[in-house]
Amino acid sequence: MKAIVAVDLDWGIGYKGQLLERIPEDMKFFKEKTLGKIIIMGRETLESLPGKKPLKDRTNIVLTKNRRYDDNKNMIVSHSLKELFQETNKYNEEEVFVIGGESVYSQLLPYCSECYVTKIENNYEADKHFADLDRQNGWKQIWQSEEKKYNDISFKFTKYINEKPKRQNRIQVTD
């Protein structure tokens, strides 16, 4: 399992249900990494997407405690980590991406082997944050792009690896 996120200098990721910044090159990077893959998100992240609809050309899994959410043709709903792992066990874990928000990241980050972080060189007002991987035991940055610019904003793409990811509970599902 992998994670993908865009953060500001304080590892902020969102404010009042919205991204802190929309950078076209970051959106393109996100799409390239996740297209055709399995993506996991929380209910609030789903509801922040355009039209409050799952992302096209991906298998969308929503992790929520809200029992009113149910599977439909465009998404799979899991109401617990056990249910989520039963579902993700069906896929190659290298094809699974955690895309937010804060609560889902914090629950699943220990299970991620890699994390793609777009680092935005700016401070924003944020009410949602991502774990500071530079200070997390076991996480190591292994790659960084050259500095990029969008308007007056500098940013870099980075890749971290988790040297000791937790193993998902490989739950055997029998018919």
Secondary structure, 3 states (H helix, E strand, C coil): CEEEEEECCCCEEEECCEECCCCHHHHHHHHHHHCCCEEEEEHHHHHHCHHHCCCCCCEEEEECCCCCCCCECCEEEECCHHHHHHHHCCCCHHHEEEEECHHHHHHHHHHCCEEEEEEECCCCCCCEECCCCCCCCCEEEEEECCCEEECCEEEEEEEEEECCCCCCCCCCCCC
